[in-house]
Amino acid sequence: MEEAVVFRPHLSQRLLSLDFMRGFIMVLLALESTRLYEHLSDSSHGIFHSFMQQFFHHPWNGLHFWDLIQPGFMFMAGVSMAYSLRKQKQNGYTWNRSFKKVLKRCGWLFFWGVLDYAVRKNGLSFELWDVLTQLSFTTLIAFLIYEWSATAQIIFCVFLLLLTEALYRFINIPNFNQPFTDQHNFGNYIDTILMNKINKDGWVAINCIPTAVHTIAGVLTGKLFLSNRKNKIRPLLLWGFICLVIGYSLNITHITPIIKRIATSSFTLASLGWCLLGLSFCSWWIDMRNHKKYLTFFIIVGMNSLFIYLFFEIVGHRWFNDYIIAISGGLMQIINMPNVVSAIISSLCIFALEWSLCYFLYKKKIFFRL
């Protein structure tokens, strides 16, 4: 990280619904990194097994709950940007100073995103599929058009989606001319140029073009919350339903399938719709209805979201998880605990320790920022 900022957060002055949503997503990601969902899915049957499939990405054409996590992450980054830039403006920052700060932040996001998957058992690897590398691009784009009117930014979002459609549909590259076919689409072709390889699971680097819409929409939402408009929930609900209708309609009519792995325009719109509705509900329930009980559990994680993400992605994945599993699994063997139960308990132990680390930083008023 670039720096550890130590301060006492006044939660009453913050958008608690945003803090909750960020923390909620980070808790889900942390649990996923412990392989808890895999263990629960493998040990489940019937309806519960079908329910657990929502915690995995859809194989291709379709939308699971888990497909909304990255859009939510990038959407909330946009909301936070609006608050950050408003504060900078109040503190007398010029555009050039804010631009340098954002450029530096994007550089760090790109660095950590590449580092996340750089070290492999067989050597170093250069990949651009991590959410942080995607966010470094979408953050910069959202900043560059931040001062535009809301109408102009919406038109620009439409342009990004149409550009994505055109790139996939109309550029005829041999063996990569099937717009919505895994391993044979334009996004795969660009990856061969950028990284000299194709992701076996279908992810593509140019997802950053359409998903910039998520971050820009987050900025517009943040501006709405910061405005003097009395009813701020209604426009969010309206735009949420509009995005859902258009996104799912494109899929149902077979114009553009909903595919998370290449971030089709229909996926981008449908996922944005759910993000808007989700924040609308949280804002109504938390900020307007003042229901603030039980938020701290999630806020503690959300306040250090980038730190805990890098921790479980790099430290956890490469060392910490296996170390804890060796200890807890060994203890479970002593009492002849079934393997599935032992695996679930080990996952929960890993998460408990990661949450405790966030709690320690929270109590010490240490918050890592880029």
C-alpha contacts under 8 A as a table, 3 or more apart, distances in Angstrom:
res1	aa1	res2	aa2	distance
1	M	4	A	7.45
1	M	108	W	7.57
1	M	307	F	7.76
1	M	368	F	6.96
1	M	369	R	7.03
1	M	370	L	6.14
2	E	108	W	7.42
2	E	369	R	7.03
2	E	370	L	5.43
3	E	368	F	6.29
3	E	369	R	6.18
3	E	370	L	6.67
4	A	366	I	6.54
4	A	367	F	5.88
4	A	368	F	4.43
4	A	369	R	6.24
5	V	366	I	6.11
5	V	367	F	5.35
5	V	368	F	5.76
5	V	369	R	6.52
6	V	365	K	5.54
6	V	366	I	4.57
6	V	367	F	5.97
7	F	365	K	5.54
7	F	366	I	6.75
7	F	367	F	7.60
8	R	365	K	5.75
9	P	365	K	7.79
10	H	13	Q	5.66
10	H	14	R	6.97
11	L	14	R	5.10
11	L	15	L	7.85
11	L	16	L	7.00
12	S	15	L	7.90
12	S	16	L	7.68
14	R	19	D	7.90
15	L	18	L	5.50
15	L	19	D	6.58
15	L	287	D	7.21
16	L	19	D	4.95
16	L	20	F	6.02
16	L	283	S	7.85
16	L	286	I	6.84
16	L	287	D	6.52
17	S	20	F	5.06
17	S	21	M	6.14
17	S	279	L	7.03
17	S	282	C	5.26
17	S	283	S	5.11
17	S	286	I	5.82
17	S	287	D	6.35
18	L	21	M	5.14
18	L	22	R	6.07
18	L	76	M	7.03
18	L	279	L	7.35
18	L	282	C	7.97
18	L	283	S	7.84
19	D	22	R	5.24
19	D	23	G	6.09
19	D	298	F	7.91
19	D	299	I	5.63
19	D	302	G	6.01
19	D	303	M	7.09
20	F	23	G	5.08
20	F	24	F	5.90
20	F	295	L	6.32
20	F	298	F	5.84
20	F	299	I	5.44
20	F	302	G	7.00
21	M	24	F	4.94
21	M	25	I	6.18
21	M	279	L	7.46
21	M	282	C	7.65
21	M	302	G	7.90
22	R	25	I	5.35
22	R	26	M	6.24
22	R	73	F	7.08
22	R	76	M	6.96
22	R	298	F	7.96
22	R	299	I	7.63
22	R	302	G	5.06
22	R	305	S	7.32
23	G	26	M	5.03
23	G	27	V	6.04
23	G	298	F	4.44
23	G	299	I	5.11
23	G	300	I	7.11
23	G	301	V	5.17
23	G	302	G	3.55
23	G	303	M	7.22
23	G	305	S	7.14
24	F	27	V	5.20
24	F	28	L	6.33
24	F	298	F	5.55
24	F	299	I	7.91
24	F	302	G	7.33
25	I	28	L	5.10
25	I	29	L	6.19
25	I	69	I	6.55
25	I	72	G	7.73
25	I	73	F	7.29
26	M	29	L	4.96
26	M	30	A	5.98
26	M	301	V	6.65
26	M	302	G	6.39
26	M	305	S	6.37
26	M	308	I	7.88
26	M	309	Y	7.25
27	V	30	A	5.05
27	V	31	L	6.16
27	V	298	F	6.93
27	V	301	V	6.87
28	L	31	L	5.19
28	L	32	E	6.17
29	L	32	E	4.96
29	L	33	S	6.21
29	L	309	Y	7.84
30	A	33	S	5.12
30	A	34	T	6.68
30	A	308	I	7.91
30	A	309	Y	7.41
30	A	312	F	6.68
30	A	351	F	6.58
30	A	354	E	8.00
31	L	34	T	5.29
31	L	35	R	6.87
31	L	36	L	6.02
31	L	37	Y	7.53
31	L	347	S	7.43
31	L	348	L	7.74
31	L	351	F	6.18
32	E	35	R	5.21
32	E	36	L	5.94
32	E	37	Y	6.07
33	S	36	L	7.63
33	S	312	F	6.55
33	S	313	E	7.29
33	S	316	G	7.86
33	S	317	H	7.37
34	T	321	N	6.93
34	T	347	S	4.93
34	T	348	L	7.64
34	T	350	I	6.54
34	T	351	F	6.89
35	R	38	E	5.24
35	R	39	H	6.43
35	R	347	S	6.53
36	L	39	H	5.19
36	L	40	L	6.20
36	L	343	A	7.89
36	L	344	I	5.99
36	L	347	S	5.49
36	L	348	L	7.44
37	Y	40	L	5.09
37	Y	41	S	5.92
37	Y	52	M	6.94
37	Y	55	F	6.70
38	E	41	S	5.09
38	E	42	D	6.01
39	H	42	D	5.21
39	H	43	S	6.24
39	H	340	V	6.67
39	H	343	A	6.73
39	H	344	I	6.18
40	L	43	S	5.27
40	L	44	S	6.05
40	L	52	M	7.25
40	L	344	I	7.31
41	S	44	S	5.21
41	S	45	H	7.94
41	S	49	H	5.63
41	S	52	M	5.60
41	S	53	Q	7.18
42	D	49	H	7.98
43	S	340	V	6.85
44	S	48	F	6.12
44	S	49	H	4.90
45	H	48	F	5.98
45	H	49	H	4.75
45	H	50	S	7.74
46	G	49	H	5.37
46	G	50	S	6.46
47	I	50	S	5.08
47	I	51	F	6.15
48	F	51	F	4.87
48	F	52	M	6.15
49	H	52	M	5.07
49	H	53	Q	6.52
50	S	53	Q	5.29
50	S	54	Q	7.37
51	F	54	Q	5.71
51	F	55	F	7.93
52	M	55	F	5.58
52	M	56	F	7.69
53	Q	56	F	5.49
53	Q	64	H	7.77
54	Q	57	H	7.42
54	Q	64	H	5.04
54	Q	65	F	5.13
54	Q	66	W	5.97
55	F	64	H	7.29
55	F	65	F	6.34
55	F	66	W	4.92
56	F	64	H	7.13
56	F	65	F	7.84
56	F	66	W	5.53
56	F	67	D	7.62
57	H	63	L	7.79
57	H	64	H	6.19
57	H	65	F	7.92
57	H	66	W	5.59
57	H	67	D	5.46
57	H	260	K	7.99
58	H	61	N	7.04
58	H	62	G	5.96
58	H	63	L	5.94
58	H	64	H	5.67
58	H	67	D	7.10
58	H	260	K	7.61
59	P	62	G	7.76
60	W	259	I	5.64
60	W	260	K	7.13
60	W	261	R	6.95
61	N	257	P	6.19
61	N	258	I	5.49
61	N	259	I	4.90
61	N	260	K	7.74
62	G	257	P	7.74
62	G	258	I	5.54
62	G	259	I	6.17
62	G	260	K	7.78
63	L	67	D	6.24
63	L	258	I	6.90
63	L	259	I	7.46
63	L	260	K	7.30
63	L	267	F	7.86
64	H	67	D	5.34
64	H	68	L	7.41
65	F	68	L	5.64
65	F	69	I	7.56
66	W	69	I	5.57
67	D	70	Q	6.90
67	D	71	P	7.74
67	D	260	K	6.44
67	D	271	S	7.85
68	L	71	P	5.38
68	L	72	G	5.98
68	L	271	S	5.82
68	L	274	W	7.71
68	L	275	C	7.63
69	I	72	G	5.11
69	I	73	F	6.17
70	Q	73	F	4.93
70	Q	74	M	6.24
70	Q	131	V	6.99
71	P	74	M	5.20
71	P	75	F	5.87
71	P	211	T	7.23
71	P	214	H	6.19
71	P	268	T	7.96
71	P	271	S	6.55
71	P	272	L	6.90
71	P	275	C	7.42
72	G	75	F	4.96
72	G	76	M	6.05
72	G	214	H	7.85
72	G	272	L	7.86
72	G	275	C	5.82
73	F	76	M	5.42
73	F	77	A	6.32
74	M	77	A	4.99
74	M	78	G	6.51
74	M	135	L	6.51
74	M	211	T	7.90
74	M	214	H	6.00
74	M	215	T	5.30
74	M	218	G	7.75
75	F	78	G	5.25
75	F	79	V	6.59
75	F	214	H	4.80
75	F	215	T	4.66
75	F	216	I	7.58
75	F	217	A	6.68
75	F	218	G	4.60
75	F	219	V	7.93
75	F	272	L	7.87
75	F	275	C	7.29
76	M	79	V	4.92
76	M	80	S	6.12
76	M	215	T	7.30
76	M	218	G	5.86
77	A	80	S	5.12
77	A	81	M	6.12
77	A	139	T	7.82
77	A	215	T	6.39
77	A	218	G	6.88
78	G	81	M	4.95
78	G	82	A	6.54
78	G	139	T	7.26
78	G	142	A	7.47
78	G	214	H	7.57
78	G	215	T	4.41
78	G	216	I	6.07
78	G	217	A	6.98
78	G	218	G	4.03
78	G	219	V	4.37
78	G	220	L	7.89
78	G	222	G	7.28
79	V	82	A	5.38
79	V	83	Y	6.80
79	V	215	T	7.66
79	V	218	G	4.37
79	V	219	V	4.75
79	V	220	L	7.37
79	V	221	T	6.07
79	V	222	G	4.32
79	V	223	K	7.72
80	S	83	Y	5.21
80	S	84	S	6.13
80	S	218	G	7.87
80	S	219	V	7.50
80	S	222	G	6.92
81	M	84	S	4.95
81	M	85	L	5.98
81	M	219	V	6.34
81	M	222	G	7.69
82	A	85	L	5.33
82	A	86	R	6.12
82	A	219	V	5.23
82	A	220	L	7.71
82	A	222	G	5.15
82	A	223	K	5.91
83	Y	86	R	5.16
83	Y	87	K	6.28
83	Y	222	G	6.56
83	Y	223	K	7.74
83	Y	226	L	7.63
84	S	87	K	5.17
84	S	88	Q	6.22
85	L	88	Q	4.90
85	L	89	K	6.09
85	L	98	S	7.56
86	R	89	K	5.15
86	R	90	Q	6.30
87	K	90	Q	5.06
87	K	91	N	6.26
88	Q	91	N	5.01
88	Q	92	G	6.43
88	Q	93	Y	5.35
88	Q	98	S	7.32
89	K	92	G	5.15
89	K	93	Y	5.20
89	K	94	T	7.30
90	Q	93	Y	7.46
93	Y	97	R	5.98
93	Y	98	S	6.30
94	T	97	R	5.22
94	T	98	S	6.31
95	W	98	S	5.14
95	W	99	F	5.97
96	N	99	F	4.98
96	N	100	K	6.20
97	R	100	K	5.22
97	R	101	K	6.31
98	S	101	K	5.03
98	S	102	V	6.14
99	F	102	V	5.10
99	F	103	L	5.92
99	F	143	F	7.76
100	K	103	L	4.99
100	K	104	K	6.05
101	K	104	K	5.17
101	K	105	R	6.22
102	V	105	R	4.93
102	V	106	C	6.08
102	V	139	T	7.86
102	V	140	L	6.96
102	V	143	F	7.65
103	L	106	C	5.09
103	L	107	G	6.14
103	L	140	L	6.97
104	K	107	G	5.03
104	K	108	W	6.37
105	R	108	W	5.20
105	R	109	L	6.19
105	R	136	S	7.71
105	R	370	L	5.42
106	C	109	L	4.95
106	C	110	F	6.07
106	C	135	L	7.72
106	C	136	S	4.40
106	C	137	F	7.13
106	C	139	T	6.96
106	C	140	L	6.80
107	G	110	F	5.15
107	G	111	F	6.16
107	G	136	S	6.94
108	W	111	F	4.93
108	W	112	W	6.12
108	W	370	L	6.86
109	L	112	W	5.35
109	L	113	G	5.93
109	L	132	L	5.34
109	L	133	T	6.07
109	L	135	L	7.17
109	L	136	S	5.41
109	L	370	L	7.73
110	F	113	G	5.04
110	F	114	V	6.14
110	F	132	L	6.16
110	F	133	T	4.46
110	F	134	Q	7.86
110	F	135	L	7.98
110	F	136	S	5.59
111	F	114	V	5.33
111	F	115	L	6.07
111	F	133	T	7.61
112	W	115	L	4.91
112	W	116	D	5.96
112	W	132	L	7.02
112	W	133	T	7.76
112	W	310	L	7.79
113	G	116	D	5.27
113	G	117	Y	7.45
113	G	128	L	7.42
113	G	130	D	5.47
113	G	131	V	6.91
113	G	132	L	4.66
113	G	133	T	4.84
114	V	117	Y	6.00
114	V	118	A	5.96
114	V	126	F	6.59
114	V	127	E	6.07
114	V	128	L	6.32
114	V	130	D	7.15
114	V	133	T	6.74
115	L	118	A	4.72
115	L	119	V	7.10
116	D	119	V	7.52
116	D	130	D	7.55
116	D	310	L	7.50
116	D	313	E	6.69
116	D	314	I	5.95
117	Y	120	R	7.14
117	Y	125	S	6.77
117	Y	126	F	7.40
117	Y	127	E	6.70
117	Y	130	D	7.85
118	A	124	L	5.24
118	A	125	S	4.53
118	A	126	F	5.71
118	A	127	E	7.09
119	V	123	G	6.26
119	V	124	L	4.90
119	V	125	S	6.33
120	R	123	G	5.14
120	R	124	L	5.74
120	R	125	S	6.74
126	F	195	M	6.56
127	E	130	D	7.58
127	E	195	M	6.49
128	L	133	T	6.06
128	L	134	Q	7.49
128	L	195	M	7.93
128	L	205	A	5.60
129	W	133	T	6.94
129	W	134	Q	7.11
129	W	203	W	6.65
129	W	204	V	6.40
129	W	205	A	5.38
130	D	133	T	5.51
130	D	134	Q	6.51
131	V	134	Q	5.02
131	V	135	L	5.98
132	L	135	L	4.85
132	L	136	S	6.10
133	T	136	S	5.13
133	T	137	F	6.83
134	Q	137	F	5.51
134	Q	138	T	6.42
134	Q	205	A	7.49
134	Q	207	N	7.35
134	Q	208	C	5.03
135	L	138	T	5.00
135	L	139	T	5.71
135	L	208	C	7.38
136	S	139	T	5.39
136	S	140	L	6.44
137	F	140	L	5.34
137	F	141	I	6.36
137	F	208	C	6.47
137	F	212	A	7.59
138	T	141	I	5.13
138	T	142	A	6.05
138	T	208	C	6.29
138	T	209	I	7.49
138	T	211	T	7.11
138	T	212	A	4.43
138	T	213	V	7.93
138	T	215	T	6.19
138	T	216	I	7.80
139	T	142	A	5.15
139	T	143	F	6.18
139	T	212	A	7.58
139	T	215	T	6.69
140	L	143	F	5.16
140	L	144	L	6.22
141	I	144	L	5.22
141	I	145	I	6.61
141	I	212	A	7.07
141	I	216	I	7.97
142	A	145	I	5.57
142	A	146	Y	5.89
142	A	212	A	7.20
142	A	215	T	6.43
142	A	216	I	5.10
142	A	219	V	7.28
143	F	146	Y	4.86
144	L	147	E	7.70
145	I	148	W	5.40
145	I	153	Q	6.94
146	Y	219	V	7.58
148	W	152	A	6.02
148	W	153	Q	6.25
149	S	152	A	5.19
149	S	153	Q	6.29
150	A	153	Q	5.15
150	A	154	I	6.19
150	A	220	L	6.79
151	T	154	I	5.15
151	T	155	I	6.23
152	A	155	I	5.09
152	A	156	F	6.17
153	Q	156	F	4.95
153	Q	157	C	6.24
153	Q	216	I	7.43
154	I	157	C	5.01
154	I	158	V	6.37
155	I	158	V	5.06
155	I	159	F	6.26
156	F	159	F	4.89
156	F	160	L	6.31
157	C	160	L	5.08
157	C	161	L	6.41
157	C	212	A	7.85
157	C	213	V	5.42
157	C	216	I	7.63
158	V	161	L	5.18
158	V	162	L	6.16
159	F	162	L	5.07
159	F	163	L	5.92
160	L	163	L	5.01
160	L	164	T	6.21
160	L	209	I	6.44
160	L	210	P	5.74
160	L	212	A	7.98
160	L	213	V	7.43
161	L	164	T	5.09
161	L	165	E	6.34
161	L	209	I	7.98
161	L	210	P	5.58
161	L	265	S	5.41
162	L	165	E	4.99
162	L	166	A	6.15
162	L	265	S	7.78
163	L	166	A	5.07
163	L	167	L	6.12
164	T	167	L	5.20
164	T	168	Y	6.35
164	T	209	I	7.14
164	T	210	P	6.46
164	T	264	T	7.41
164	T	265	S	7.16
165	E	168	Y	5.43
165	E	169	R	5.97
165	E	264	T	7.56
165	E	265	S	7.06
166	A	169	R	5.15
166	A	170	F	5.44
166	A	171	I	7.44
167	L	170	F	5.92
167	L	171	I	5.77
167	L	186	F	6.82
168	Y	171	I	6.47
168	Y	177	N	7.65
168	Y	178	Q	7.78
168	Y	179	P	4.84
168	Y	180	F	7.72
168	Y	185	N	6.65
168	Y	186	F	5.29
168	Y	187	G	7.43
169	R	172	N	7.91
169	R	177	N	7.59
169	R	178	Q	7.71
169	R	179	P	5.41
171	I	177	N	7.06
171	I	186	F	7.43
172	N	176	F	7.22
172	N	177	N	5.11
173	I	176	F	5.13
173	I	177	N	5.31
173	I	186	F	7.52
173	I	189	Y	7.89
174	P	177	N	6.07
175	N	178	Q	7.68
175	N	184	H	5.86
175	N	185	N	7.97
176	F	179	P	7.76
176	F	183	Q	7.63
176	F	184	H	4.24
176	F	185	N	4.57
176	F	186	F	5.54
176	F	188	N	7.17
176	F	189	Y	6.09
177	N	184	H	6.45
177	N	185	N	5.70
177	N	186	F	6.59
178	Q	181	T	5.52
178	Q	184	H	5.65
178	Q	185	N	5.11
178	Q	186	F	7.68
179	P	184	H	7.51
179	P	185	N	4.95
179	P	186	F	6.66
180	F	184	H	7.95
180	F	185	N	6.23
180	F	257	P	7.60
181	T	184	H	5.58
181	T	185	N	5.90
182	D	185	N	6.53
182	D	202	G	5.77
183	Q	188	N	5.91
183	Q	198	I	7.14
183	Q	200	K	7.66
183	Q	202	G	6.35
184	H	188	N	6.39
184	H	189	Y	7.57
185	N	188	N	5.43
185	N	189	Y	6.62
186	F	189	Y	4.98
186	F	190	I	6.39
187	G	190	I	5.21
187	G	191	D	6.39
187	G	204	V	5.36
187	G	205	A	7.01
187	G	206	I	6.15
187	G	207	N	7.98
187	G	262	I	7.12
188	N	191	D	5.12
188	N	192	T	6.56
188	N	198	I	5.78
188	N	199	N	7.72
188	N	202	G	7.73
188	N	204	V	6.09
189	Y	192	T	5.24
189	Y	193	I	6.78
189	Y	198	I	7.89
190	I	193	I	5.11
190	I	194	L	6.19
190	I	205	A	7.75
190	I	206	I	7.61
191	D	194	L	4.95
191	D	195	M	5.43
191	D	196	N	6.38
191	D	197	K	6.09
191	D	198	I	5.92
191	D	204	V	6.57
191	D	205	A	6.49
192	T	195	M	5.47
192	T	196	N	3.95
192	T	197	K	4.77
192	T	198	I	6.18
193	I	196	N	5.51
193	I	197	K	7.98
195	M	198	I	7.88
198	I	202	G	7.55
198	I	204	V	7.85
199	N	202	G	5.34
199	N	203	W	5.72
199	N	204	V	7.06
200	K	203	W	7.75
201	D	261	R	7.91
202	G	261	R	5.77
202	G	262	I	7.15
203	W	261	R	4.81
203	W	262	I	5.96
204	V	207	N	5.91
204	V	261	R	7.03
204	V	262	I	5.89
205	A	208	C	6.54
206	I	209	I	5.67
206	I	210	P	7.93
206	I	262	I	7.96
207	N	210	P	5.87
207	N	211	T	6.06
207	N	262	I	5.92
207	N	263	A	5.56
208	C	211	T	5.16
208	C	212	A	5.86
209	I	212	A	5.53
209	I	213	V	7.85
210	P	213	V	5.80
210	P	263	A	6.57
210	P	264	T	7.38
210	P	265	S	6.78
210	P	268	T	6.72
211	T	214	H	5.26
211	T	215	T	7.14
211	T	263	A	7.00
211	T	268	T	6.45
212	A	215	T	5.27
212	A	216	I	6.17
213	V	216	I	5.09
213	V	217	A	5.89
213	V	268	T	7.53
214	H	217	A	5.17
214	H	218	G	6.17
214	H	268	T	7.49
214	H	272	L	6.25
215	T	218	G	4.89
215	T	219	V	6.33
216	I	219	V	5.04
216	I	220	L	6.36
217	A	220	L	5.06
217	A	221	T	6.12
218	G	221	T	4.97
218	G	222	G	6.10
219	V	222	G	5.02
219	V	223	K	6.19
220	L	223	K	5.08
220	L	224	L	6.22
221	T	224	L	4.97
221	T	225	F	6.36
221	T	236	L	7.64
222	G	225	F	5.15
222	G	226	L	6.25
223	K	226	L	5.01
223	K	227	S	6.08
224	L	227	S	5.11
224	L	229	R	7.40
224	L	232	K	6.65
225	F	232	K	6.55
229	R	232	K	6.26
231	N	234	R	6.17
231	N	235	P	7.96
232	K	235	P	6.28
232	K	236	L	7.02
233	I	236	L	5.25
233	I	237	L	6.23
233	I	280	S	5.75
233	I	283	S	7.78
233	I	284	W	7.27
234	R	237	L	5.15
234	R	238	L	6.12
235	P	238	L	4.93
235	P	239	W	6.05
236	L	239	W	5.30
236	L	240	G	5.86
236	L	276	L	5.85
236	L	277	L	6.88
236	L	280	S	6.26
237	L	240	G	4.94
237	L	241	F	6.17
237	L	276	L	6.84
237	L	277	L	5.86
237	L	280	S	6.62
238	L	241	F	5.38
238	L	242	I	6.23
239	W	242	I	4.94
239	W	243	C	6.08
239	W	273	G	7.07
239	W	276	L	7.42
240	G	243	C	5.31
240	G	244	L	6.24
240	G	272	L	7.09
240	G	273	G	4.01
240	G	274	W	6.56
240	G	275	C	7.60
240	G	276	L	5.08
240	G	277	L	5.56
241	F	244	L	5.02
241	F	245	V	6.04
241	F	273	G	6.15
241	F	277	L	7.84
242	I	245	V	5.25
242	I	246	I	6.20
242	I	273	G	7.31
243	C	246	I	5.30
243	C	247	G	5.87
243	C	269	L	4.95
243	C	270	A	5.70
243	C	272	L	6.68
243	C	273	G	4.81
244	L	247	G	5.17
244	L	248	Y	5.96
244	L	269	L	6.40
244	L	270	A	4.56
244	L	271	S	7.58
244	L	272	L	7.73
244	L	273	G	4.93
244	L	274	W	7.19
245	V	248	Y	5.49
245	V	249	S	5.79
245	V	270	A	7.57
246	I	249	S	5.07
246	I	250	L	6.12
246	I	266	S	7.23
246	I	269	L	7.02
246	I	270	A	7.42
247	G	250	L	5.41
247	G	251	N	6.61
247	G	258	I	7.59
247	G	265	S	7.34
247	G	266	S	4.13
247	G	267	F	6.26
247	G	268	T	7.45
247	G	269	L	4.95
247	G	270	A	4.54
248	Y	251	N	5.03
248	Y	252	I	6.05
248	Y	258	I	7.57
248	Y	266	S	6.62
248	Y	270	A	6.30
249	S	252	I	5.07
249	S	253	T	5.97
250	L	253	T	5.48
250	L	254	H	6.21
250	L	255	I	5.17
250	L	256	T	5.25
250	L	257	P	6.73
250	L	258	I	7.99
250	L	266	S	5.89
251	N	254	H	5.10
251	N	255	I	6.21
251	N	256	T	5.37
251	N	257	P	4.42
251	N	258	I	5.68
251	N	266	S	6.48
252	I	255	I	7.75
252	I	257	P	7.73
253	T	256	T	7.89
254	H	257	P	6.08
256	T	264	T	7.15
256	T	265	S	7.27
256	T	266	S	6.10
257	P	264	T	7.13
257	P	266	S	6.45
257	P	267	F	7.57
258	I	263	A	7.82
258	I	264	T	6.18
258	I	265	S	7.68
258	I	266	S	5.23
258	I	267	F	4.50
259	I	262	I	5.99
259	I	263	A	5.86
259	I	264	T	5.69
259	I	266	S	7.77
259	I	267	F	5.80
260	K	263	A	4.70
260	K	264	T	6.81
260	K	267	F	5.98
260	K	268	T	7.94
263	A	266	S	8.00
263	A	267	F	5.83
263	A	268	T	6.00
264	T	267	F	5.17
264	T	268	T	6.17
265	S	268	T	4.99
265	S	269	L	6.17
266	S	269	L	5.29
266	S	270	A	6.06
267	F	270	A	5.14
267	F	271	S	5.88
268	T	271	S	5.41
268	T	272	L	6.00
269	L	272	L	5.06
269	L	273	G	6.10
270	A	273	G	5.09
270	A	274	W	6.56
271	S	274	W	5.19
271	S	275	C	6.29
272	L	275	C	4.93
272	L	276	L	6.16
273	G	276	L	5.21
273	G	277	L	6.25
274	W	277	L	5.10
274	W	278	G	5.89
275	C	278	G	5.03
275	C	279	L	6.18
276	L	279	L	5.34
276	L	280	S	6.03
277	L	280	S	4.91
277	L	281	F	6.19
278	G	281	F	5.31
278	G	282	C	6.26
279	L	282	C	4.99
279	L	283	S	5.85
280	S	283	S	5.20
280	S	284	W	6.10
281	F	284	W	5.12
281	F	285	W	5.98
282	C	285	W	5.10
282	C	286	I	5.66
282	C	287	D	7.51
283	S	286	I	5.31
283	S	287	D	4.95
283	S	288	M	6.40
284	W	287	D	5.85
284	W	288	M	4.86
284	W	289	R	6.07
285	W	288	M	6.03
285	W	289	R	5.00
285	W	290	N	6.62
285	W	291	H	6.05
286	I	289	R	5.65
286	I	290	N	4.87
286	I	291	H	4.77
286	I	292	K	5.95
287	D	290	N	5.31
287	D	291	H	7.46
292	K	295	L	5.88
293	K	296	T	7.71
294	Y	297	F	6.32
295	L	298	F	5.63
295	L	299	I	6.08
296	T	299	I	4.86
296	T	300	I	5.84
297	F	300	I	5.72
297	F	301	V	7.25
298	F	301	V	5.44
298	F	302	G	6.19
299	I	302	G	4.77
299	I	303	M	5.89
300	I	303	M	5.61
300	I	304	N	7.28
300	I	355	W	7.97
300	I	358	C	6.21
300	I	359	Y	5.97
300	I	362	Y	6.20
301	V	304	N	5.68
301	V	305	S	6.08
301	V	308	I	7.38
301	V	355	W	6.71
301	V	358	C	5.73
301	V	359	Y	7.51
302	G	305	S	4.75
303	M	362	Y	7.71
303	M	367	F	6.71
304	N	307	F	5.38
304	N	308	I	6.21
304	N	358	C	6.87
304	N	367	F	5.70
304	N	368	F	6.07
304	N	369	R	7.94
305	S	308	I	5.44
305	S	309	Y	6.04
306	L	309	Y	5.09
306	L	310	L	6.20
306	L	368	F	7.42
306	L	369	R	7.55
307	F	310	L	5.33
307	F	311	F	6.08
307	F	368	F	6.30
308	I	311	F	4.79
308	I	312	F	6.18
308	I	354	E	7.56
308	I	358	C	7.32
309	Y	312	F	5.60
309	Y	313	E	5.98
310	L	313	E	5.05
310	L	314	I	5.69
310	L	315	V	7.46
311	F	314	I	5.51
311	F	315	V	5.09
311	F	316	G	6.01
312	F	315	V	5.68
312	F	316	G	4.13
312	F	317	H	6.03
312	F	354	E	7.96
313	E	316	G	5.88
313	E	317	H	5.44
313	E	318	R	7.99
314	I	317	H	5.48
314	I	318	R	6.00
315	V	318	R	5.42
315	V	319	W	5.74
315	V	320	F	5.92
316	G	319	W	5.54
316	G	320	F	4.38
316	G	321	N	5.04
316	G	322	D	7.96
317	H	320	F	6.80
317	H	321	N	6.18
317	H	322	D	7.92
318	R	321	N	7.46
318	R	322	D	7.77
319	W	322	D	5.68
319	W	323	Y	6.24
320	F	323	Y	5.15
320	F	324	I	6.30
321	N	324	I	5.34
321	N	325	I	6.07
321	N	350	I	6.40
322	D	325	I	5.00
322	D	326	A	6.04
323	Y	326	A	5.21
323	Y	327	I	6.54
324	I	327	I	5.14
324	I	328	S	6.04
324	I	346	S	7.04
324	I	349	C	7.51
324	I	350	I	6.49
325	I	328	S	5.22
325	I	329	G	5.30
325	I	330	G	7.85
325	I	343	A	7.77
325	I	346	S	5.45
325	I	347	S	7.67
325	I	350	I	7.90
326	A	329	G	5.27
326	A	330	G	5.81
327	I	330	G	5.24
327	I	331	L	6.36
328	S	331	L	5.14
328	S	332	M	6.14
328	S	342	S	7.69
328	S	345	I	7.74
328	S	346	S	5.72
328	S	349	C	7.78
329	G	332	M	5.00
329	G	333	Q	6.24
329	G	342	S	6.02
329	G	343	A	7.15
329	G	346	S	6.59
330	G	333	Q	5.15
330	G	334	I	6.66
331	L	334	I	5.30
331	L	335	I	7.11
332	M	335	I	5.52
332	M	336	N	6.24
332	M	337	M	5.23
332	M	342	S	5.96
333	Q	336	N	4.73
333	Q	337	M	5.82
334	I	337	M	7.70
337	M	341	V	6.67
337	M	342	S	6.03
338	P	341	V	5.42
338	P	342	S	6.08
339	N	342	S	4.99
339	N	343	A	6.08
340	V	343	A	5.13
340	V	344	I	6.31
341	V	344	I	5.14
341	V	345	I	6.15
342	S	345	I	5.15
342	S	346	S	6.11
343	A	346	S	5.07
343	A	347	S	6.27
344	I	347	S	5.14
344	I	348	L	6.34
345	I	348	L	5.09
345	I	349	C	6.15
346	S	349	C	4.99
346	S	350	I	6.28
347	S	350	I	5.18
347	S	351	F	6.33
348	L	351	F	5.07
348	L	352	A	6.02
349	C	352	A	5.05
349	C	353	L	6.26
350	I	353	L	5.33
350	I	354	E	6.29
351	F	354	E	5.03
351	F	355	W	6.03
352	A	355	W	5.12
352	A	356	S	6.05
353	L	356	S	4.93
353	L	357	L	6.24
354	E	357	L	5.08
354	E	358	C	6.49
355	W	358	C	5.07
355	W	359	Y	6.14
356	S	359	Y	4.81
356	S	360	F	6.08
357	L	360	F	5.09
357	L	361	L	6.40
358	C	361	L	5.17
358	C	362	Y	6.03
359	Y	362	Y	4.88
359	Y	363	K	6.08
360	F	363	K	5.25
360	F	364	K	6.21
361	L	364	K	5.05
361	L	365	K	6.07
361	L	366	I	5.05
361	L	367	F	6.87
362	Y	365	K	4.99
362	Y	366	I	6.02
362	Y	367	F	7.14
363	K	366	I	7.68
